[in-house]
Amino acid sequence: MQNDDIIIPQKVFRDKRLSSSAKLLYGELVKLCGDFGRCYLSNYYLPENFDVQKPAVDKWLKMLSDCEYIKYRKLYLGTIRDRQPAKEIIILNKKNKYLEES
């Protein structure tokens, strides 16, 4: 498997509460968050990479959060003069180092 491949666990793949796009987003988030299961993404990164508007990504994130696959919060990255809206994403349904340390 190459580093750019994504894996969607059966539990997520078969979850009828999630749209197909939310399932693909989950696979991308797991890849981006890596072993620690935690990552920080600008509000522009996911819409640009999925070629959709920000409200679509926000809807998929909410689906994943409501189903308890991820946890996320809004924040700002950068200096006070150059603040960029972003999100902290935490993967909840896989064993990861970040959750073990918490």
N, CA, C and O of each residue as an XYZ file, in Angstrom:
408
protein
N       0.836     -1.179      0.000
C       0.000      0.000      0.000
C       0.886      1.249      0.000
O       1.857      1.327      0.752
N       0.552      2.208     -0.832
C       1.292      3.463     -0.891
C       0.792      4.415      0.196
O      -0.295      4.227      0.742
N       1.582      5.427      0.501
C       1.219      6.390      1.527
C      -0.010      7.212      1.185
O      -0.655      7.746      2.088
N      -0.354      7.330     -0.082
C      -1.502      8.145     -0.451
C      -2.807      7.347     -0.506
O      -3.850      7.910     -0.838
N      -2.771      6.058     -0.188
C      -3.978      5.241     -0.155
C      -4.746      5.501      1.137
O      -4.158      5.832      2.167
N      -6.067      5.347      1.068
C      -6.870      5.464      2.280
C      -7.542      4.125      2.570
O      -7.801      3.329      1.668
N      -7.816      3.900      3.846
C      -8.497      2.682      4.278
C      -9.750      3.099      5.033
O      -9.701      3.948      5.923
N     -10.865      2.496      4.670
C     -12.131      2.756      5.362
C     -12.523      1.466      6.073
O     -12.832      0.477      5.410
N     -12.519      1.451      7.395
C     -12.878      0.236      8.136
C     -14.304     -0.222      7.804
O     -15.165      0.594      7.475
N     -14.542     -1.539      7.895
C     -15.866     -2.101      7.603
C     -16.965     -1.417      8.407
O     -18.044     -1.143      7.880
N     -16.694     -1.140      9.683
C     -17.691     -0.519     10.549
C     -18.165      0.819      9.974
O     -19.358      1.123      9.989
N     -17.234      1.599      9.477
C     -17.573      2.888      8.872
C     -18.209      2.668      7.508
O     -19.220      3.293      7.185
N     -17.629      1.790      6.714
C     -18.113      1.523      5.355
C     -19.580      1.088      5.345
O     -20.338      1.477      4.457
N     -19.973      0.291      6.323
C     -21.338     -0.249      6.364
C     -22.323      0.607      7.170
O     -23.502      0.266      7.260
N     -21.858      1.696      7.745
C     -22.723      2.548      8.566
C     -23.693      3.321      7.673
O     -23.280      4.215      6.934
N     -24.961      2.983      7.740
C     -25.985      3.580      6.873
C     -26.319      5.023      7.261
O     -26.998      5.719      6.506
N     -25.861      5.473      8.407
C     -26.107      6.855      8.820
C     -25.196      7.835      8.083
O     -25.456      9.038      8.067
N     -24.127      7.318      7.475
C     -23.144      8.166      6.808
C     -23.349      8.178      5.304
O     -23.699      7.162      4.703
N     -23.126      9.335      4.705
C     -23.132      9.420      3.240
C     -21.829      8.822      2.712
O     -20.864      8.655      3.457
N     -21.815      8.508      1.439
C     -20.595      7.980      0.815
C     -19.448      8.978      0.934
O     -18.299      8.590      1.144
N     -19.763     10.252      0.801
C     -18.738     11.281      0.899
C     -18.160     11.363      2.314
O     -16.957     11.562      2.479
N     -19.002     11.212      3.324
C     -18.528     11.230      4.710
C     -17.599     10.040      4.959
O     -16.615     10.166      5.689
N     -17.901      8.905      4.367
C     -17.056      7.720      4.517
C     -15.680      7.952      3.877
O     -14.652      7.588      4.448
N     -15.675      8.559      2.691
C     -14.397      8.879      2.043
C     -13.621      9.902      2.863
O     -12.402      9.799      3.003
N     -14.327     10.885      3.401
C     -13.671     11.878      4.249
C     -13.039     11.207      5.460
O     -11.924     11.559      5.845
N     -13.726     10.250      6.063
C     -13.170      9.542      7.218
C     -11.840      8.879      6.845
O     -10.859      9.000      7.579
N     -11.807      8.191      5.723
C     -10.564      7.552      5.282
C      -9.450      8.556      5.098
O      -8.307      8.291      5.471
N      -9.765      9.706      4.527
C      -8.768     10.760      4.336
C      -8.295     11.312      5.677
O      -7.104     11.575      5.849
N      -9.209     11.489      6.625
C      -8.833     12.004      7.946
C      -7.926     11.028      8.690
O      -6.962     11.444      9.332
N      -8.227      9.736      8.609
C      -7.378      8.731      9.265
C      -5.969      8.799      8.690
O      -4.987      8.729      9.429
N      -5.872      8.936      7.378
C      -4.554      9.034      6.735
C      -3.834     10.298      7.194
O      -2.649     10.247      7.525
N      -4.528     11.421      7.218
C      -3.902     12.687      7.593
C      -3.512     12.732      9.070
O      -2.491     13.319      9.427
N      -4.321     12.116      9.919
C      -4.054     12.165     11.363
C      -2.989     11.172     11.807
O      -2.426     11.320     12.891
N      -2.708     10.178     10.999
C      -1.607      9.259     11.276
C      -1.750      8.473     12.560
O      -2.859      8.271     13.056
N      -0.614      8.026     13.101
C      -0.586      7.161     14.281
C      -1.165      7.814     15.524
O      -1.738      7.138     16.379
N      -1.018      9.124     15.626
C      -1.516      9.796     16.817
C      -3.020     10.035     16.770
O      -3.631     10.342     17.794
N      -3.621      9.898     15.590
C      -5.065     10.058     15.478
C      -5.521     11.481     15.719
O      -6.662     11.721     16.115
N      -4.621     12.429     15.476
C      -4.950     13.832     15.731
C      -4.253     14.686     14.682
O      -3.082     14.467     14.370
N      -4.984     15.668     14.136
C      -4.366     16.564     13.164
C      -5.066     17.918     13.182
O      -6.171     18.059     13.707
N      -4.403     18.903     12.601
C      -4.925     20.260     12.492
C      -4.987     20.610     11.016
O      -3.994     20.490     10.298
N      -6.161     21.045     10.566
C      -6.351     21.346      9.153
C      -6.982     22.720      8.987
O      -7.893     23.085      9.731
N      -6.502     23.472      8.020
C      -7.130     24.757      7.729
C      -8.539     24.501      7.209
O      -8.843     23.410      6.725
N      -9.384     25.500      7.312
C     -10.758     25.362      6.823
C     -10.815     25.243      5.305
O     -11.864     24.918      4.749
N      -9.700     25.501      4.634
C      -9.678     25.469      3.176
C      -9.147     24.160      2.618
O      -9.414     23.823      1.465
N      -8.397     23.416      3.426
C      -7.718     22.221      2.928
C      -8.698     21.166      2.402
O      -8.581     20.733      1.255
N      -9.654     20.755      3.223
C     -10.555     19.674      2.808
C     -11.484     20.077      1.659
O     -11.629     19.303      0.713
N     -12.121     21.260      1.701
C     -12.960     21.626      0.546
C     -12.183     21.667     -0.764
O     -12.691     21.251     -1.805
N     -10.947     22.171     -0.712
C     -10.135     22.219     -1.930
C      -9.791     20.822     -2.429
O      -9.843     20.569     -3.632
N      -9.442     19.916     -1.526
C      -9.049     18.566     -1.930
C     -10.220     17.698     -2.352
O     -10.044     16.774     -3.147
N     -11.402     17.972     -1.842
C     -12.592     17.217     -2.249
C     -13.369     17.940     -3.351
O     -14.376     17.431     -3.844
N     -12.898     19.123     -3.731
C     -13.522     19.929     -4.782
C     -15.009     20.192     -4.488
O     -15.869     20.014     -5.350
N     -15.282     20.619     -3.255
C     -16.639     20.956     -2.823
C     -16.587     22.250     -2.013
O     -15.511     22.752     -1.688
N     -17.759     22.775     -1.696
C     -17.849     23.971     -0.855
C     -17.687     23.578      0.614
O     -17.934     22.432      0.990
N     -17.269     24.543      1.441
C     -17.037     24.307      2.862
C     -18.270     23.748      3.586
O     -18.103     22.867      4.429
N     -19.505     24.214      3.302
C     -20.667     23.648      4.001
C     -20.832     22.132      3.817
O     -21.323     21.449      4.717
N     -20.426     21.609      2.661
C     -20.509     20.160      2.432
C     -19.564     19.419      3.377
O     -19.950     18.421      3.985
N     -18.332     19.902      3.500
C     -17.365     19.268      4.395
C     -17.836     19.382      5.842
O     -17.714     18.430      6.613
N     -18.374     20.546      6.212
C     -18.888     20.724      7.579
C     -20.006     19.722      7.878
O     -20.087     19.196      8.988
N     -20.853     19.461      6.907
C     -21.942     18.486      7.063
C     -21.375     17.079      7.278
O     -21.858     16.341      8.136
N     -20.362     16.710      6.507
C     -19.760     15.374      6.644
C     -19.048     15.232      7.980
O     -19.124     14.183      8.619
N     -18.351     16.293      8.406
C     -17.691     16.256      9.712
C     -18.706     16.075     10.831
O     -18.465     15.328     11.779
N     -19.844     16.759     10.719
C     -20.892     16.630     11.733
C     -21.444     15.208     11.751
O     -21.680     14.652     12.823
N     -21.654     14.608     10.562
C     -22.119     13.211     10.496
C     -21.150     12.295     11.232
O     -21.560     11.474     12.051
N     -19.864     12.441     10.936
C     -18.845     11.593     11.563
C     -18.781     11.821     13.066
O     -18.572     10.882     13.835
N     -18.958     13.050     13.476
C     -18.948     13.372     14.902
C     -20.190     12.817     15.599
O     -20.090     12.246     16.685
N     -21.353     12.983     14.983
C     -22.608     12.475     15.561
C     -22.581     10.956     15.722
O     -23.180     10.409     16.649
N     -21.884     10.284     14.813
C     -21.756      8.817     14.879
C     -20.568      8.387     15.750
O     -20.282      7.196     15.870
N     -19.892      9.346     16.346
C     -18.770      9.124     17.260
C     -17.568      8.437     16.615
O     -16.898      7.614     17.237
N     -17.309      8.791     15.355
C     -16.096      8.324     14.691
C     -14.961      9.330     14.855
O     -13.788      8.958     14.875
N     -15.321     10.613     14.974
C     -14.328     11.662     15.179
C     -14.846     12.650     16.222
O     -16.023     12.663     16.581
N     -13.924     13.462     16.681
C     -14.267     14.617     17.497
C     -13.515     15.775     16.853
O     -12.365     15.612     16.445
N     -14.147     16.938     16.757
C     -13.440     18.078     16.183
C     -13.857     19.362     16.874
O     -14.923     19.458     17.482
N     -12.984     20.337     16.758
C     -13.295     21.656     17.304
C     -12.682     22.717     16.403
O     -11.652     22.507     15.764
N     -13.343     23.848     16.375
C     -12.853     24.970     15.582
C     -11.802     25.718     16.386
O     -11.907     25.848     17.606
N     -10.792     26.207     15.685
C      -9.745     26.993     16.315
C      -9.096     27.878     15.274
O      -9.485     27.871     14.106
N      -8.112     28.636     15.701
C      -7.363     29.495     14.781
C      -5.885     29.157     14.891
O      -5.366     28.934     15.984
N      -5.219     29.124     13.749
C      -3.784     28.864     13.701
C      -3.063     30.125     13.241
O      -3.627     30.927     12.497
N      -1.846     30.299     13.670
C      -1.046     31.436     13.249
C      -0.947     32.500     14.321
O      -1.397     32.315     15.452
N      -0.351     33.609     13.946
C      -0.175     34.720     14.875
C      -1.457     35.535     14.972
O      -2.389     35.335     14.193
N      -1.499     36.438     15.915
C      -2.687     37.279     16.095
C      -2.968     38.078     14.833
O      -4.126     38.243     14.451
N      -1.932     38.572     14.188
C      -2.110     39.368     12.960
C      -2.469     38.515     11.759
O      -3.072     39.011     10.807
N      -2.113     37.247     11.788
C      -2.298     36.379     10.619
C      -3.044     35.104     11.009
O      -2.613     34.003     10.666
N      -4.147     35.247     11.715
C      -4.907     34.075     12.176
C      -5.684     33.435     11.024
O      -6.315     34.125     10.223
N      -5.624     32.115     10.960
C      -6.331     31.364      9.935
C      -7.326     30.413     10.607
O      -6.940     29.675     11.513
N      -8.596     30.410     10.186
C      -9.547     29.460     10.764
C      -9.142     28.028     10.423
O      -8.709     27.741      9.307
N      -9.288     27.141     11.396
C      -8.862     25.754     11.219
C      -9.719     24.839     12.092
O     -10.616     25.291     12.803
N      -9.419     23.547     12.018
C     -10.086     22.558     12.850
C      -9.057     21.585     13.407
O      -8.109     21.205     12.720
N      -9.254     21.190     14.650
C      -8.495     20.088     15.227
C      -9.381     18.857     15.084
O     -10.540     18.874     15.500
N      -8.849     17.804     14.506
C      -9.592     16.561     14.287
C      -8.969     15.474     15.148
O      -7.747     15.322     15.176
N      -9.808     14.715     15.853
C      -9.339     13.571     16.638
C     -10.141     12.348     16.193
O     -11.371     12.368     16.220
N      -9.451     11.294     15.786
C     -10.094     10.046     15.381
C     -10.431      9.267     16.647
O      -9.555      9.030     17.478
N     -11.696      8.864     16.804
C     -12.131      8.226     18.040
C     -12.220      6.708     17.982
O     -12.048      6.060     19.014
N     -12.475      6.127     16.852
C     -12.768      4.691     16.864
C     -11.597      3.807     16.438
O     -11.802      2.683     15.978
N     -10.408      4.297     16.587
C      -9.253      3.436     16.343
C      -8.284      3.630     17.495
O      -8.225      4.706     18.090
N      -7.547      2.619     17.801
C      -6.551      2.735     18.867
C      -5.446      3.653     18.364
O      -4.799      3.375     17.355
N      -5.244      4.742     19.079
C      -4.187      5.641     18.672
C      -3.462      6.193     19.888
O      -4.001      6.206     20.995
N      -2.245      6.644     19.671
C      -1.380      7.082     20.753
C      -1.943      8.282     21.496
O      -1.807      8.378     22.715
N      -2.577      9.201     20.769
C      -3.092     10.403     21.413
C      -4.158     10.061     22.465
O      -4.115     10.592     23.575
N      -5.089      9.202     22.139
C      -6.161      8.867     23.078
C      -5.613      8.072     24.251
O      -6.129      8.195     25.361
N      -4.592      7.268     24.042
C      -4.002      6.503     25.140
C      -3.308      7.423     26.138
O      -3.270      7.124     27.332
N      -2.757      8.545     25.660
C      -2.062      9.480     26.532
C      -3.024     10.391     27.279
O      -2.659     10.937     28.320
N      -4.237     10.570     26.783
C      -5.204     11.501     27.380
C      -5.766     10.974     28.680
O      -6.592     11.636     29.309
